Amino acid sequence: MIKQAIKERIRMGEEAQFRLLGFLEDNQGLNTYQIAKKLGWSGGKVRYTLKKLEENGLVRVEEAAEGGRKINKVFLVNWKDMLNWELVRKDMEEMKLSGTSKEKIKIVS
């Protein structure tokens, strides 16, 4: 029973992360209060979910000032910024050495 409850909490957390990622696609640069209000979530749920997404490198939170107050604005991380370019270059070099056609290599780069 406890294992099932843990699995359910994990599933709910993952659903919240996916929902927030989808929301942020069209709503970048909002602060946590604005996100909570638009999604109908508590501020705590937004902060917790953002923390998980930030730990996984999917969002970045930038500090800004508005009206003399510090706020955190949320942005999705560009997929290109998530890549380890050193590994990409290494893989591309291995593809060239193995005789992979230039057309296939272009698709990757």
N, C-alpha and C positions, 0 to 999 in steps of 0.2 A: 504494500500500500504506500509506503514512504517512497519507494523507487518510482512508482507511478506519479506521485505528486511532484517529485523532482523533475521527472521527464516533462510533465505538463507545464511547470514553471519555465523550463528551458524553452519549450515550444512557444509559449506566450511571449517570452523575451525576444526570440528570433522573429516572431511575427511583428512585434513592435519595431524592431530594427528595420525590417523590410518596408513597413508602412512609412516610417520616418524617411528612409532613403528615397522612396517614391515621392513623398511630399516635397523633399528638398530639391528634386529635379526641377521643379517649377517655382520654388520659393527660396532661393539662395539669398543669404545676407540678412535674414531675419534674426532677431535675438530669441533667447529661450522663452521669454514671456510671450512673444508674438506666436511662436510655434505652438506653445501650450494652448493658447487661446484658440487658434485656428483648428487644432486637432481635437480640442475638448479634453486634453490630458492635464494632469497635474504638472506643476513645474518640476517636481521631483522625478516623475516618470520621464520627462523630456531630458533632464540633466543626466539621469542614469543611462538612458538609451544612447544619448550623445557620447557619454563617456565610453561605452562599449564600442561604438562606431569609430570613435577617435583612436582607441587602443588598437583597432584593426586597420587603421590607416585609411578609412573610407570617408571621413569628414575632417575638416580642420575648423578650429574655433579661433577667431581673431578678436582680440580686445580692441574696443573702440570707445570713444567718448561721445555722448549725446546729452546735451543740456547739462553739462558739468558732471554727468554720472558715467561710471564705467559700465559698459555692456559687452556681452560676448555675441559676436555675429557668427553664424554658422554657414559653411560652404562645403559642397561636395569636393572631394579630391579628384583632380583630373586623372583618368586611368593611366595616362602616360607618366604621371608623377609616381605612380605606384610600382612601376617597373624597375627592376634592378638592371640598369643599362649595361653594366659590366657583364652580367650573365647573358643578356641579349646579344651583345657583340661577340661573346665567346661562342654562343650557339650558332650565330650567323657564320662565323669563321669555320666552325666544324661542318656546317652545311656546305660551304664552298669546297672544303677539302674532300668531302664525301661525294662531290660531283652533283649536288642538288642544282637543278637548273636555276638560272638567274630570275626567271619569272616567279618561281616559288619563293625565292629569297626576297624579292621585291614586296611580295604580299606581307611578309613578316616585318619588313622595315618601315 
